Amino acid sequence: MSKYMIIDGIRVEFDKEKNILELVRKAGIELPTFCYYSELSIYGACRMCMVEDMKGNIIASCSEPPRDKMEIRTNTAMLHHHRKMIIRLLLASHDRDCTVCEKSGKCKLQELALRFGLHEVDFPGGNTNNKIHEIDKSSRAVIRDPNKCVLCGDCVRMCSEVQNVGAIDFAHRGSKMIVSPAFGKNLGETNCVNCGQCAAVCPTGAITVRSDTKELWKAIYNPNKRVVAQIAPAVRVALGEEFGLEPGTDVIGKIVSVMRRLGFDEVFDTSMGADLTVMEESREFLQKLKKGDREYPLFTSCCPAWIRYCETKHPDLMKYVSSCKSPMSMFGSVIKKYYEENVDDEREIVSVAVMPCTAKKMEAARDEFNIDGIRDVDIVITTQELSRMIKEIGIRFDEVEAESSDMPFALFSGAGVIFGVTGGVTEAVMRRVYEDGSSKVLREIEYTGVRGMEGVKEFTIPYGDENLRIGVVSGLANAEKLIEKIKNKEERFDLVEVMACPGGCVSGAGQPETMFANKAKRASGLYRSDKVSQFKCSQENPVVTKLYSDLLKNREKELLHVHYHYNK
Amino acid sequence: MRINTFDELNVVRNEYKKALELQKKQILICAGTGCVAGGSLVIHDRIKEILESKNIKCDVVLQHESHDESVGLKKSGCHGFCEMGPLLRIEPMGWLYVKVKVEDCEEIVEKSIIGNDPVERLVYSEDGKLYFKQEDIPFYKKQTRVAFEHCGHINAESIEEYIAVGGYSATKKALFDMTSEDIIKEISEAGLRGRGGGGFPTGKKWQQVYIQQEEEKYIVCNGDEGDPGAFMDRSMMEGDPHRVLEGMIIAGKATNAHNGYIYVRAEYPLAVKRLSKAIDDAREKGLLGKNILNSGFDFDINISQGAGAFVCGEGSALTASIEGNRGMPRVKPPRTAEHGLFYKPTVLNNVETYGNVAPIIINGAKWYSEMGPENNSGTKAFALTGNVNHTGLIEVPMGTSLKEVIFDIGGGVKGGEFKAVQIGGPSGGCLCLDAGHLDMSLDFDTLKSAGAMIGSGGLVVMNDKTCMVEVARFFMNFTQNESCGKCVPCREGTKRVLELLNDIVEGRGTMEHLELIEELSDTIKNASLCGLGKTATLPVVSTMKYFRDEYIAHVVDKKCPAGQCKALLNYVIDPELCKGCSKCSRVCPAGAITGEIRKPFVIDTSKCIKCGACMDACNFDAVKRV
């Protein structure tokens, strides 16, 4: 007999559900919550998920494990009163600039106020939000406005539990409590890695992704500027969600087309940049193997949040991090060089990157990413920002016809596309290392254990006479665990791929906000696109071959590699 | 010197006892925080000086090598009668001197130490009657000291004296003669319930930890006494620290835990000092550490100092604070017994609870359970404060009536008639006369049924000049400041209730205010995460229940019946009584009083700042508060 609970008179069976809330949702009741995320620890602070047992006890369903034959109700006069009171209390001390709030329309508090039909704050003291907290704009990735915080702690737990960074925490007590970096510092002065996951889980506008569209519009409308864009792999499988398409639908063609209509002069695909990364990183990897230098692995370097994490927490490991620039920056410097040397145009080139990522904004602004003072990438916008630009202009995205990206960089391999999901870089590098693009070999690589949304994947693949130990992690707390094992000599790896966001770039903080299940669908979307790609391996991409014999000749180090000089 | 076996413990106990007996007289000066503030340490030093100058051999520390007769001079724990401090007790006569000053020392030594006579003028008197012996004083007469039996009777800083009076014999019994099950059974049968407020059966708690399979377990002592006006735990930690240690060692044995933490607020420096010394001494004697008395049982204790957040008295916030995290309660389950300190099974009891363990082990469950009503055994310590004649620390059997406590022990209400008593600190409720609460038995269950709680044992007596709305506002202000800020009902709700109460005492209240307070209180009570929030509105709810008229007077008539709420009262001059002397006008800082000499003066209420200076100045009682 399977175990069950009675929820509002309905029998709901349970098996692995950890708490009553999951079961209530299984029963088709959308109990509101602010502080519950299945990926994070149970916090139990918003008290919205209360249910009542048959003795009239009130229980927070998020923290209570289900018990067999237990009967609860989710809809009683008392519960309704308490829930409404909680929303009223939150509204009464919340910022009320809803119309101009970055989060307007996507704010959970706003949504719940609407759901509960609350149209006024009815305490005699009125709204007590006096905006005493300064808005923190010091970070390249996110903007922090404590005046809009409901103190659900999602960001705090995300930052410490999933990312092991702990850049923000609670400060002060009672109604004076705020979420803040230590000692009231600005976020920009902390060890924040700019992953933006805090903004991704924030239910209100208290932490939002910095928007750079204003600057971008200016460039687009400036006749003296030639605006050239690249689109990251993960963007194509997520943007559609903003326009009602199934998560994971590859809309790259539509994006290219719509971006041209927005006024971009050329639109390229970062997957092409990823192909360059594969070439460089594989070379570095093989050289390391050849040298027999195998005590420490080669760490991948595509993820700027990971780089920042490594710099701040494990500076001793920086020498094991690949010197390759990220696909975005590699492509950025190639684009700039290409126009400088091959295109006769008076206009200034503005290199734009559309990324699923907030840390890319920080990467683009880093000192190391320029060649003779010319920045690799000038402006980084996120998937969400692009969606807003499209909405701003009013183009009906669903009606847009797909187009292909611009020459001479229009070709890319499937290996480049899968960079957007955890394990993708590793798989792409393996395809290069094996130098055998047969479908048999590809399948063998696919089934090594490199795929899947798990946070930690460790596997061994044969290479020549030996076995290569590979580690693939996403989420910096997972990276930390692996690093600990490596440092304690419990494990040895040859290659370790690290992506800061759980699941890889598909889950980036610049992507449309969504639940974890959608992120897995995006990942499958990328693998589907890889399946239908003309070239499977980066080395097969003719553009890559051409670049190496031409523009990149003897300039790989200058254009495609970087030496970080982090200064605390 | 380490005591290696339990036989050795018996040997040294006899030595210490003999040494104590050689002290033909003992002077016990209260060195609790209250009396220290009153200058008791200066008195101690002065007496020492006098004794030395007179070549009287005096022992500040118990000498255990055989020596001649001497006078013991000791800093003892809190005697309890704080109102009358600094207190000084002369043994073996049992005389208690009250309100002792440095100037009295000479006479005390002369008469009572060299001679054999009491200093009559320092003896407590009530209604013209002198009470020479401490035990005869009405304040002490109705008390039963179990947890605090040593407080005030032995040197608080001496492990030797503690051993001499039987200390660590409970530890010995628990380690050698009892199994874990035996101890838990004894504590359960004694009916000991947590003295920190919740009243959870201690034996049951220990049992829950005992059955956990984890190897690592912890014994934690909650010494984060944060209620305004409460000082029971502090007194015990300062006055009889070894008692607490013993309770923890026995809890360790009962649950197979080998590490203990005492969480004590940093605002209790004396408690920290005495506990630290006690722990060091116990370690040195081998009563803490590896293989205690060769029993094979290891147990050690650390002190963790809290930074003064009230919420850290809550179990999970307390353990979080020890771990070095922000002191914030977490959701339960899992309970502290399963996942407590460092995620390990943890026994968490408060100081007074541990203080009751040793006597139960020695005297047995039956002896203990015979005190107090059913399911509420034993004694309870209270900090008696407020408008009561004898403030201080008391310990009474559970079930003692409120009347006995306030009138017999407390000597009645000071400055007016009895109005209410606030019990259990900021999360407790107010009890009153009309509802027959004075005859109520002080125990966990009775108080709970009356909408109050025993809490940790703060007992604030209020006279008829106390405004109950202001009382509620005061406590709400406290909880609002002390809320950790985690859950919405407590963080935002208490803020709103406070705002509404402020409105009421400042004359802006309406009947809707009262309704809204009730609505909010309901949500705060039911929806808050931890005990702090769940009980935060008890002072408001209970005063609204028992003193509703007073609230209505504030919001409808805009009057404060107790005459306390400044915004609701006006000062007027009764023209019949005013002689026109102009004194009031001269003292008025706001220039609000005018008039002609020998004619009645008038107060301009629009200028009046309600400071009351005119009222104090008037020789004819002509200024009235209305």
Interface residues (C-beta under 8 A of the other chain):
Chain A: I42 Y43 G44 A45 C46 R47 M50 I58 A60 C62 S63 E64 P65 M78 H81 H82 M85 I86 L89 L90 A92 S93 F123 P124 G125 T128 V150 L151 G153 D169 F170 H172 R173 G174 S175 K176 M177
Chain B: A309 V311 R326 M328 R330 V331 K332 P333 Q480 N481 E482 S483 C484 G485 K486 C487 V488 P489 R491 E492 G493 T494 K495 R496 E499 L500 D503 R508 T510 E512 H513 L516 E519 L520 D522 T523 N526 A527 S528 L529
